[in-house]
Amino acid sequence: MPRSALRLITGIVVAATGIYLGVSLAVYAEADDAPGGVLLGMILMAGSLALGIWIALRRARKPSSNDG
């Protein structure tokens, strides 16, 4: 399996897991009437989506002559 496909799969898994956990936290906090929990769930969803996209789209670093 090429590394680019592995990065894409990893990015999707990270984003999907974070979104699932964020939605679960938001639903639980809404039922418990805790607005801070809903905000935390939304931040978790946005952060995991950004991290998943970053993992999927980053390019392999080319070795430079200074890497020793």
PDB file of N, CA, C and O in Angstrom:
ATOM      1  N   MET A   1       0.853  -1.174   0.000  1.00  0.00           N
ATOM      2  CA  MET A   1       0.000   0.000   0.000  1.00  0.00           C
ATOM      3  C   MET A   1       0.899   1.238   0.000  1.00  0.00           C
ATOM      4  O   MET A   1       1.811   1.337   0.821  1.00  0.00           O
ATOM      5  N   PRO A   2       0.654   2.168  -0.901  1.00  0.00           N
ATOM      6  CA  PRO A   2       1.482   3.381  -0.945  1.00  0.00           C
ATOM      7  C   PRO A   2       1.286   4.244   0.298  1.00  0.00           C
ATOM      8  O   PRO A   2       0.239   4.214   0.944  1.00  0.00           O
ATOM      9  N   ARG A   3       2.316   5.004   0.605  1.00  0.00           N
ATOM     10  CA  ARG A   3       2.262   5.849   1.804  1.00  0.00           C
ATOM     11  C   ARG A   3       1.167   6.897   1.722  1.00  0.00           C
ATOM     12  O   ARG A   3       0.573   7.256   2.739  1.00  0.00           O
ATOM     13  N   SER A   4       0.893   7.395   0.511  1.00  0.00           N
ATOM     14  CA  SER A   4      -0.142   8.422   0.377  1.00  0.00           C
ATOM     15  C   SER A   4      -1.514   7.850   0.719  1.00  0.00           C
ATOM     16  O   SER A   4      -2.336   8.538   1.325  1.00  0.00           O
ATOM     17  N   ALA A   5      -1.769   6.609   0.339  1.00  0.00           N
ATOM     18  CA  ALA A   5      -3.047   5.984   0.673  1.00  0.00           C
ATOM     19  C   ALA A   5      -3.138   5.731   2.174  1.00  0.00           C
ATOM     20  O   ALA A   5      -4.207   5.875   2.767  1.00  0.00           O
ATOM     21  N   LEU A   6      -2.032   5.358   2.780  1.00  0.00           N
ATOM     22  CA  LEU A   6      -2.014   5.125   4.222  1.00  0.00           C
ATOM     23  C   LEU A   6      -2.252   6.426   4.982  1.00  0.00           C
ATOM     24  O   LEU A   6      -2.970   6.435   5.982  1.00  0.00           O
ATOM     25  N   ARG A   7      -1.655   7.526   4.518  1.00  0.00           N
ATOM     26  CA  ARG A   7      -1.898   8.821   5.148  1.00  0.00           C
ATOM     27  C   ARG A   7      -3.352   9.250   4.995  1.00  0.00           C
ATOM     28  O   ARG A   7      -3.937   9.813   5.921  1.00  0.00           O
ATOM     29  N   LEU A   8      -3.937   8.985   3.825  1.00  0.00           N
ATOM     30  CA  LEU A   8      -5.335   9.333   3.601  1.00  0.00           C
ATOM     31  C   LEU A   8      -6.242   8.553   4.541  1.00  0.00           C
ATOM     32  O   LEU A   8      -7.143   9.128   5.151  1.00  0.00           O
ATOM     33  N   ILE A   9      -6.017   7.263   4.664  1.00  0.00           N
ATOM     34  CA  ILE A   9      -6.827   6.427   5.554  1.00  0.00           C
ATOM     35  C   ILE A   9      -6.654   6.868   7.006  1.00  0.00           C
ATOM     36  O   ILE A   9      -7.631   6.953   7.751  1.00  0.00           O
ATOM     37  N   THR A  10      -5.420   7.146   7.407  1.00  0.00           N
ATOM     38  CA  THR A  10      -5.168   7.599   8.772  1.00  0.00           C
ATOM     39  C   THR A  10      -5.867   8.923   9.049  1.00  0.00           C
ATOM     40  O   THR A  10      -6.452   9.109  10.116  1.00  0.00           O
ATOM     41  N   GLY A  11      -5.808   9.835   8.100  1.00  0.00           N
ATOM     42  CA  GLY A  11      -6.484  11.115   8.257  1.00  0.00           C
ATOM     43  C   GLY A  11      -7.985  10.965   8.391  1.00  0.00           C
ATOM     44  O   GLY A  11      -8.608  11.630   9.219  1.00  0.00           O
ATOM     45  N   ILE A  12      -8.567  10.103   7.588  1.00  0.00           N
ATOM     46  CA  ILE A  12     -10.015   9.867   7.655  1.00  0.00           C
ATOM     47  C   ILE A  12     -10.390   9.240   8.992  1.00  0.00           C
ATOM     48  O   ILE A  12     -11.397   9.616   9.592  1.00  0.00           O
ATOM     49  N   VAL A  13      -9.595   8.295   9.458  1.00  0.00           N
ATOM     50  CA  VAL A  13      -9.891   7.636  10.737  1.00  0.00           C
ATOM     51  C   VAL A  13      -9.779   8.629  11.895  1.00  0.00           C
ATOM     52  O   VAL A  13     -10.628   8.631  12.787  1.00  0.00           O
ATOM     53  N   VAL A  14      -8.757   9.463  11.894  1.00  0.00           N
ATOM     54  CA  VAL A  14      -8.591  10.457  12.960  1.00  0.00           C
ATOM     55  C   VAL A  14      -9.757  11.434  12.959  1.00  0.00           C
ATOM     56  O   VAL A  14     -10.319  11.734  14.012  1.00  0.00           O
ATOM     57  N   ALA A  15     -10.123  11.932  11.779  1.00  0.00           N
ATOM     58  CA  ALA A  15     -11.224  12.892  11.685  1.00  0.00           C
ATOM     59  C   ALA A  15     -12.547  12.256  12.092  1.00  0.00           C
ATOM     60  O   ALA A  15     -13.321  12.863  12.833  1.00  0.00           O
ATOM     61  N   ALA A  16     -12.815  11.050  11.621  1.00  0.00           N
ATOM     62  CA  ALA A  16     -14.084  10.388  11.945  1.00  0.00           C
ATOM     63  C   ALA A  16     -14.193  10.070  13.433  1.00  0.00           C
ATOM     64  O   ALA A  16     -15.262  10.221  14.024  1.00  0.00           O
ATOM     65  N   THR A  17     -13.101   9.635  14.033  1.00  0.00           N
ATOM     66  CA  THR A  17     -13.112   9.335  15.469  1.00  0.00           C
ATOM     67  C   THR A  17     -13.346  10.591  16.295  1.00  0.00           C
ATOM     68  O   THR A  17     -14.137  10.582  17.238  1.00  0.00           O
ATOM     69  N   GLY A  18     -12.661  11.665  15.941  1.00  0.00           N
ATOM     70  CA  GLY A  18     -12.839  12.914  16.666  1.00  0.00           C
ATOM     71  C   GLY A  18     -14.235  13.490  16.504  1.00  0.00           C
ATOM     72  O   GLY A  18     -14.810  14.007  17.462  1.00  0.00           O
ATOM     73  N   ILE A  19     -14.782  13.405  15.302  1.00  0.00           N
ATOM     74  CA  ILE A  19     -16.140  13.898  15.080  1.00  0.00           C
ATOM     75  C   ILE A  19     -17.139  13.066  15.862  1.00  0.00           C
ATOM     76  O   ILE A  19     -18.069  13.611  16.455  1.00  0.00           O
ATOM     77  N   TYR A  20     -16.960  11.754  15.871  1.00  0.00           N
ATOM     78  CA  TYR A  20     -17.860  10.884  16.638  1.00  0.00           C
ATOM     79  C   TYR A  20     -17.810  11.229  18.128  1.00  0.00           C
ATOM     80  O   TYR A  20     -18.848  11.353  18.778  1.00  0.00           O
ATOM     81  N   LEU A  21     -16.610  11.382  18.656  1.00  0.00           N
ATOM     82  CA  LEU A  21     -16.480  11.708  20.078  1.00  0.00           C
ATOM     83  C   LEU A  21     -17.020  13.105  20.386  1.00  0.00           C
ATOM     84  O   LEU A  21     -17.627  13.317  21.435  1.00  0.00           O
ATOM     85  N   GLY A  22     -16.802  14.056  19.478  1.00  0.00           N
ATOM     86  CA  GLY A  22     -17.318  15.400  19.676  1.00  0.00           C
ATOM     87  C   GLY A  22     -18.837  15.444  19.670  1.00  0.00           C
ATOM     88  O   GLY A  22     -19.442  16.124  20.499  1.00  0.00           O
ATOM     89  N   VAL A  23     -19.457  14.728  18.745  1.00  0.00           N
ATOM     90  CA  VAL A  23     -20.918  14.673  18.700  1.00  0.00           C
ATOM     91  C   VAL A  23     -21.453  13.984  19.950  1.00  0.00           C
ATOM     92  O   VAL A  23     -22.447  14.426  20.525  1.00  0.00           O
ATOM     93  N   SER A  24     -20.803  12.911  20.372  1.00  0.00           N
ATOM     94  CA  SER A  24     -21.243  12.212  21.584  1.00  0.00           C
ATOM     95  C   SER A  24     -21.161  13.128  22.801  1.00  0.00           C
ATOM     96  O   SER A  24     -22.073  13.145  23.628  1.00  0.00           O
ATOM     97  N   LEU A  25     -20.084  13.882  22.914  1.00  0.00           N
ATOM     98  CA  LEU A  25     -19.931  14.811  24.029  1.00  0.00           C
ATOM     99  C   LEU A  25     -20.970  15.916  23.964  1.00  0.00           C
ATOM    100  O   LEU A  25     -21.534  16.291  24.992  1.00  0.00           O
ATOM    101  N   ALA A  26     -21.233  16.442  22.781  1.00  0.00           N
ATOM    102  CA  ALA A  26     -22.222  17.510  22.639  1.00  0.00           C
ATOM    103  C   ALA A  26     -23.627  17.021  22.979  1.00  0.00           C
ATOM    104  O   ALA A  26     -24.388  17.732  23.635  1.00  0.00           O
ATOM    105  N   VAL A  27     -23.970  15.834  22.546  1.00  0.00           N
ATOM    106  CA  VAL A  27     -25.301  15.281  22.846  1.00  0.00           C
ATOM    107  C   VAL A  27     -25.441  15.017  24.341  1.00  0.00           C
ATOM    108  O   VAL A  27     -26.477  15.320  24.932  1.00  0.00           O
ATOM    109  N   TYR A  28     -24.407  14.455  24.950  1.00  0.00           N
ATOM    110  CA  TYR A  28     -24.447  14.201  26.391  1.00  0.00           C
ATOM    111  C   TYR A  28     -24.544  15.508  27.172  1.00  0.00           C
ATOM    112  O   TYR A  28     -25.311  15.607  28.129  1.00  0.00           O
ATOM    113  N   ALA A  29     -23.767  16.508  26.765  1.00  0.00           N
ATOM    114  CA  ALA A  29     -23.775  17.783  27.475  1.00  0.00           C
ATOM    115  C   ALA A  29     -25.102  18.499  27.293  1.00  0.00           C
ATOM    116  O   ALA A  29     -25.572  19.169  28.213  1.00  0.00           O
ATOM    117  N   GLU A  30     -25.715  18.370  26.119  1.00  0.00           N
ATOM    118  CA  GLU A  30     -27.014  19.000  25.887  1.00  0.00           C
ATOM    119  C   GLU A  30     -28.079  18.363  26.775  1.00  0.00           C
ATOM    120  O   GLU A  30     -28.947  19.060  27.301  1.00  0.00           O
ATOM    121  N   ALA A  31     -28.017  17.057  26.944  1.00  0.00           N
ATOM    122  CA  ALA A  31     -28.983  16.379  27.805  1.00  0.00           C
ATOM    123  C   ALA A  31     -28.759  16.743  29.271  1.00  0.00           C
ATOM    124  O   ALA A  31     -29.701  16.757  30.063  1.00  0.00           O
ATOM    125  N   ASP A  32     -27.515  17.036  29.626  1.00  0.00           N
ATOM    126  CA  ASP A  32     -27.165  17.380  31.003  1.00  0.00           C
ATOM    127  C   ASP A  32     -27.238  18.890  31.245  1.00  0.00           C
ATOM    128  O   ASP A  32     -26.979  19.357  32.354  1.00  0.00           O
ATOM    129  N   ASP A  33     -27.595  19.655  30.197  1.00  0.00           N
ATOM    130  CA  ASP A  33     -27.717  21.112  30.260  1.00  0.00           C
ATOM    131  C   ASP A  33     -26.398  21.764  30.673  1.00  0.00           C
ATOM    132  O   ASP A  33     -26.352  22.589  31.586  1.00  0.00           O
ATOM    133  N   ALA A  34     -25.332  21.377  29.982  1.00  0.00           N
ATOM    134  CA  ALA A  34     -24.011  21.932  30.253  1.00  0.00           C
ATOM    135  C   ALA A  34     -23.477  22.588  28.975  1.00  0.00           C
ATOM    136  O   ALA A  34     -22.939  21.895  28.112  1.00  0.00           O
ATOM    137  N   PRO A  35     -23.615  23.906  28.841  1.00  0.00           N
ATOM    138  CA  PRO A  35     -23.182  24.565  27.606  1.00  0.00           C
ATOM    139  C   PRO A  35     -21.674  24.477  27.363  1.00  0.00           C
ATOM    140  O   PRO A  35     -21.237  24.506  26.213  1.00  0.00           O
ATOM    141  N   GLY A  36     -20.888  24.373  28.409  1.00  0.00           N
ATOM    142  CA  GLY A  36     -19.444  24.227  28.234  1.00  0.00           C
ATOM    143  C   GLY A  36     -19.085  22.913  27.568  1.00  0.00           C
ATOM    144  O   GLY A  36     -18.117  22.844  26.810  1.00  0.00           O
ATOM    145  N   GLY A  37     -19.851  21.877  27.841  1.00  0.00           N
ATOM    146  CA  GLY A  37     -19.606  20.582  27.211  1.00  0.00           C
ATOM    147  C   GLY A  37     -19.906  20.607  25.726  1.00  0.00           C
ATOM    148  O   GLY A  37     -19.208  19.972  24.936  1.00  0.00           O
ATOM    149  N   VAL A  38     -20.942  21.336  25.343  1.00  0.00           N
ATOM    150  CA  VAL A  38     -21.276  21.463  23.924  1.00  0.00           C
ATOM    151  C   VAL A  38     -20.149  22.202  23.199  1.00  0.00           C
ATOM    152  O   VAL A  38     -19.739  21.803  22.109  1.00  0.00           O
ATOM    153  N   LEU A  39     -19.656  23.270  23.805  1.00  0.00           N
ATOM    154  CA  LEU A  39     -18.550  24.018  23.208  1.00  0.00           C
ATOM    155  C   LEU A  39     -17.310  23.148  23.099  1.00  0.00           C
ATOM    156  O   LEU A  39     -16.625  23.176  22.077  1.00  0.00           O
ATOM    157  N   LEU A  40     -17.015  22.385  24.124  1.00  0.00           N
ATOM    158  CA  LEU A  40     -15.867  21.487  24.091  1.00  0.00           C
ATOM    159  C   LEU A  40     -16.025  20.439  22.987  1.00  0.00           C
ATOM    160  O   LEU A  40     -15.058  20.109  22.301  1.00  0.00           O
ATOM    161  N   GLY A  41     -17.229  19.921  22.818  1.00  0.00           N
ATOM    162  CA  GLY A  41     -17.484  18.957  21.746  1.00  0.00           C
ATOM    163  C   GLY A  41     -17.283  19.574  20.373  1.00  0.00           C
ATOM    164  O   GLY A  41     -16.742  18.927  19.477  1.00  0.00           O
ATOM    165  N   MET A  42     -17.713  20.820  20.195  1.00  0.00           N
ATOM    166  CA  MET A  42     -17.536  21.494  18.917  1.00  0.00           C
ATOM    167  C   MET A  42     -16.060  21.766  18.641  1.00  0.00           C
ATOM    168  O   MET A  42     -15.609  21.638  17.502  1.00  0.00           O
ATOM    169  N   ILE A  43     -15.311  22.137  19.667  1.00  0.00           N
ATOM    170  CA  ILE A  43     -13.871  22.357  19.500  1.00  0.00           C
ATOM    171  C   ILE A  43     -13.169  21.043  19.166  1.00  0.00           C
ATOM    172  O   ILE A  43     -12.265  21.018  18.330  1.00  0.00           O
ATOM    173  N   LEU A  44     -13.578  19.957  19.811  1.00  0.00           N
ATOM    174  CA  LEU A  44     -13.004  18.644  19.527  1.00  0.00           C
ATOM    175  C   LEU A  44     -13.277  18.233  18.086  1.00  0.00           C
ATOM    176  O   LEU A  44     -12.391  17.706  17.412  1.00  0.00           O
ATOM    177  N   MET A  45     -14.492  18.470  17.612  1.00  0.00           N
ATOM    178  CA  MET A  45     -14.817  18.122  16.225  1.00  0.00           C
ATOM    179  C   MET A  45     -13.995  18.942  15.239  1.00  0.00           C
ATOM    180  O   MET A  45     -13.453  18.392  14.281  1.00  0.00           O
ATOM    181  N   ALA A  46     -13.894  20.240  15.459  1.00  0.00           N
ATOM    182  CA  ALA A  46     -13.141  21.098  14.541  1.00  0.00           C
ATOM    183  C   ALA A  46     -11.651  20.751  14.552  1.00  0.00           C
ATOM    184  O   ALA A  46     -11.014  20.709  13.499  1.00  0.00           O
ATOM    185  N   GLY A  47     -11.106  20.508  15.722  1.00  0.00           N
ATOM    186  CA  GLY A  47      -9.689  20.177  15.823  1.00  0.00           C
ATOM    187  C   GLY A  47      -9.343  18.843  15.192  1.00  0.00           C
ATOM    188  O   GLY A  47      -8.321  18.719  14.518  1.00  0.00           O
ATOM    189  N   SER A  48     -10.181  17.851  15.403  1.00  0.00           N
ATOM    190  CA  SER A  48      -9.890  16.542  14.821  1.00  0.00           C
ATOM    191  C   SER A  48     -10.072  16.557  13.307  1.00  0.00           C
ATOM    192  O   SER A  48      -9.357  15.858  12.589  1.00  0.00           O
ATOM    193  N   LEU A  49     -11.022  17.349  12.818  1.00  0.00           N
ATOM    194  CA  LEU A  49     -11.187  17.479  11.376  1.00  0.00           C
ATOM    195  C   LEU A  49      -9.959  18.161  10.767  1.00  0.00           C
ATOM    196  O   LEU A  49      -9.461  17.728   9.728  1.00  0.00           O
ATOM    197  N   ALA A  50      -9.478  19.212  11.403  1.00  0.00           N
ATOM    198  CA  ALA A  50      -8.280  19.895  10.910  1.00  0.00           C
ATOM    199  C   ALA A  50      -7.063  18.980  10.959  1.00  0.00           C
ATOM    200  O   ALA A  50      -6.263  18.966  10.023  1.00  0.00           O
ATOM    201  N   LEU A  51      -6.913  18.220  12.035  1.00  0.00           N
ATOM    202  CA  LEU A  51      -5.781  17.296  12.150  1.00  0.00           C
ATOM    203  C   LEU A  51      -5.868  16.196  11.097  1.00  0.00           C
ATOM    204  O   LEU A  51      -4.856  15.831  10.497  1.00  0.00           O
ATOM    205  N   GLY A  52      -7.060  15.669  10.870  1.00  0.00           N
ATOM    206  CA  GLY A  52      -7.232  14.634   9.849  1.00  0.00           C
ATOM    207  C   GLY A  52      -6.900  15.143   8.461  1.00  0.00           C
ATOM    208  O   GLY A  52      -6.260  14.438   7.681  1.00  0.00           O
ATOM    209  N   ILE A  53      -7.325  16.365   8.140  1.00  0.00           N
ATOM    210  CA  ILE A  53      -7.002  16.944   6.836  1.00  0.00           C
ATOM    211  C   ILE A  53      -5.506  17.186   6.718  1.00  0.00           C
ATOM    212  O   ILE A  53      -4.914  16.937   5.668  1.00  0.00           O
ATOM    213  N   TRP A  54      -4.890  17.673   7.799  1.00  0.00           N
ATOM    214  CA  TRP A  54      -3.444  17.913   7.775  1.00  0.00           C
ATOM    215  C   TRP A  54      -2.669  16.614   7.558  1.00  0.00           C
ATOM    216  O   TRP A  54      -1.707  16.590   6.791  1.00  0.00           O
ATOM    217  N   ILE A  55      -3.076  15.546   8.220  1.00  0.00           N
ATOM    218  CA  ILE A  55      -2.402  14.251   8.056  1.00  0.00           C
ATOM    219  C   ILE A  55      -2.566  13.747   6.629  1.00  0.00           C
ATOM    220  O   ILE A  55      -1.612  13.251   6.029  1.00  0.00           O
ATOM    221  N   ALA A  56      -3.776  13.873   6.083  1.00  0.00           N
ATOM    222  CA  ALA A  56      -4.042  13.335   4.749  1.00  0.00           C
ATOM    223  C   ALA A  56      -3.338  14.130   3.653  1.00  0.00           C
ATOM    224  O   ALA A  56      -2.952  13.551   2.638  1.00  0.00           O
ATOM    225  N   LEU A  57      -3.163  15.430   3.828  1.00  0.00           N
ATOM    226  CA  LEU A  57      -2.638  16.259   2.750  1.00  0.00           C
ATOM    227  C   LEU A  57      -1.160  16.599   2.857  1.00  0.00           C
ATOM    228  O   LEU A  57      -0.600  17.173   1.922  1.00  0.00           O
ATOM    229  N   ARG A  58      -0.509  16.262   3.970  1.00  0.00           N
ATOM    230  CA  ARG A  58       0.904  16.633   4.082  1.00  0.00           C
ATOM    231  C   ARG A  58       1.740  15.793   3.127  1.00  0.00           C
ATOM    232  O   ARG A  58       1.420  14.646   2.815  1.00  0.00           O
ATOM    233  N   ARG A  59       2.790  16.394   2.693  1.00  0.00           N
ATOM    234  CA  ARG A  59       3.674  15.727   1.743  1.00  0.00           C
ATOM    235  C   ARG A  59       4.887  15.182   2.472  1.00  0.00           C
ATOM    236  O   ARG A  59       5.269  15.664   3.538  1.00  0.00           O
ATOM    237  N   ALA A  60       5.482  14.163   1.867  1.00  0.00           N
ATOM    238  CA  ALA A  60       6.698  13.597   2.460  1.00  0.00           C
ATOM    239  C   ALA A  60       7.819  14.619   2.345  1.00  0.00           C
ATOM    240  O   ALA A  60       7.981  15.264   1.309  1.00  0.00           O
ATOM    241  N   ARG A  61       8.580  14.758   3.399  1.00  0.00           N
ATOM    242  CA  ARG A  61       9.675  15.706   3.416  1.00  0.00           C
ATOM    243  C   ARG A  61      10.866  15.134   2.667  1.00  0.00           C
ATOM    244  O   ARG A  61      11.272  13.993   2.889  1.00  0.00           O
ATOM    245  N   LYS A  62      11.412  15.939   1.786  1.00  0.00           N
ATOM    246  CA  LYS A  62      12.588  15.493   1.044  1.00  0.00           C
ATOM    247  C   LYS A  62      13.822  15.640   1.932  1.00  0.00           C
ATOM    248  O   LYS A  62      14.002  16.681   2.565  1.00  0.00           O
ATOM    249  N   PRO A  63      14.666  14.624   1.987  1.00  0.00           N
ATOM    250  CA  PRO A  63      15.868  14.745   2.819  1.00  0.00           C
ATOM    251  C   PRO A  63      16.800  15.820   2.257  1.00  0.00           C
ATOM    252  O   PRO A  63      17.021  15.901   1.049  1.00  0.00           O
ATOM    253  N   SER A  64      17.329  16.624   3.138  1.00  0.00           N
ATOM    254  CA  SER A  64      18.270  17.653   2.693  1.00  0.00           C
ATOM    255  C   SER A  64      19.696  17.222   3.005  1.00  0.00           C
ATOM    256  O   SER A  64      19.927  16.237   3.705  1.00  0.00           O
ATOM    257  N   SER A  65      20.618  17.960   2.487  1.00  0.00           N
ATOM    258  CA  SER A  65      22.023  17.602   2.713  1.00  0.00           C
ATOM    259  C   SER A  65      22.466  17.918   4.142  1.00  0.00           C
ATOM    260  O   SER A  65      23.520  17.446   4.570  1.00  0.00           O
ATOM    261  N   ASN A  66      21.691  18.699   4.884  1.00  0.00           N
ATOM    262  CA  ASN A  66      22.054  19.077   6.252  1.00  0.00           C
ATOM    263  C   ASN A  66      21.498  18.118   7.312  1.00  0.00           C
ATOM    264  O   ASN A  66      21.691  18.348   8.505  1.00  0.00           O
ATOM    265  N   ASP A  67      20.817  17.057   6.897  1.00  0.00           N
ATOM    266  CA  ASP A  67      20.204  16.136   7.871  1.00  0.00           C
ATOM    267  C   ASP A  67      21.241  15.249   8.553  1.00  0.00           C
ATOM    268  O   ASP A  67      20.913  14.546   9.509  1.00  0.00           O
ATOM    269  N   GLY A  68      22.454  15.269   8.092  1.00  0.00           N
ATOM    270  CA  GLY A  68      23.547  14.581   8.738  1.00  0.00           C
ATOM    271  C   GLY A  68      23.466  13.139   8.660  1.00  0.00           C
ATOM    272  O   GLY A  68      24.341  12.443   9.174  1.00  0.00           O
TER     273      GLY A  68
END
